[in-house]
């Protein structure tokens, strides 16, 4: 059953850890206890409000992963609203984000982010965050260019903690305002799903400008009283040293990251043997069953695929821990969230029927910001329409068959590209695979695929391999052998734009 919104704030969540227990650890940085973290966050939040930056104000944050970003994010979300941005943005991307979110300030590390600084709008404040020798953070805030009257109190559960953009295919992304209660509820759902506690140590490899990293790695760990290991982002080479040094009990990542680790696992067998994970989590993109099988064989740990979206403060469903079954090709069950399948006109469908996946619960946002048209199409009778197609199996586990807009409509046959991806990945020469639609004069759409190889194989050989597992109409008409597949900022493969990228749309 859906959990009612947890009426708590992010600052409330920090009070759950034992005062002397390490909350934040990172390479070349002193450990920070829960007591020190809470005191630092409170002090920085009070400093922001004293400087005129308060509840309702949006503060853009352009920083790479690390304990400094964690502290800065929590302080901003406690005093105002955080707008974390990809620090690799170009100046025009920063400028768009500032304007679209109505950012009143920019927070950066000293001597960094020239493009972010250059793109600042008139009247924006500059905040520099400096790491201190004891592991805490200090803010330097420039003088106020005008008179501010902030609300001199910390955030409430109904305040917007963070504002993020969706990564849709429309020309202008939608703004998603996520309240404190939404994040607190989602963190509670994740804690329950994986039975997180003070003894757990999460290795944060997801970027902390993305909802996956913010909620699954950071907030759920801190809300459970565990320890967050926060190196400077994902690095498939340095990952193994971090595992040996910090002995994490779990990590969460996107499938492409898991695949990069698998490619280096053989030479790190001693690290894997000496530092076993309690579980490994995968989210934010479909995990091909073959990759799940290889991960479990390699790491001797359960690999639990989950399903999340920004509009649901990340997690909607997940495969549970053993002894409950976790299934390849399924994204699990709703824990603290109601999950249903809906038809085009808003009727819930029976178990086993295919339709659009819908969810409801205290983790789901109230709606997009200033976008009544998007709200009318995305929210139906209290349910959020995800845009994904799927069905509930006999055990109530959710199977995703693809994004509705990514399904390939070949002559009236609706084909899931995920099925083709998995078949191609089972060929021993294939490292990565991505099936996608291309325009066709008579069929409407036809199927192509792109692959990255780890050993030599011909296109004909790959098509023959597909023919052994797929019906004729599902076999890719053409398979493109590439050096790399296009990815977004978080590592997600860019399926919808693939035909355009390869010049196949004319």
Secondary structure, DSSP 8 states (H G I E B T S, - for coil): ---------HHHHGGGS-TTSEEEEETTEEEEEHHHHHHHHHHHHHHHHHTT--TT-EEEE---SSHHHHHHHHHHHHHSEEEE--TT--HHHHHHHHHHHTEEEEEEETT--HHHHHT--TT-EEEEEEE-TTS-EEEEE---SS-----SS---TTSEEEEEE---SSSS--EEEEEHHHHHHHHHHHHHHHT--TT-EEEE-S-TTSHIIIIIIIIHHHHTT-EEE--SS--TTTHHHHHHHH--SEEEE-HHHHHHHHHHHGGGHHHHHHS--SEEEE-SS---HHHHHHHHHHH-SEEEEEEEEGGGTEEEEE---TTS---TT---B-SSSEEEEE-TTS-B--TT--EEEEEESTTS-S-BTT-HHHHHHHEETTEEEEEEEEEE-TTS-EEEEEETTTSEEETTEEE-HHHHHHHHHTSTTEEEEEEEEEEETTTEEEEEEEEEESS---HHHHHHHHHTTS-GGGS-SEEEEES---B-TTS-B--TTHHHHTT---
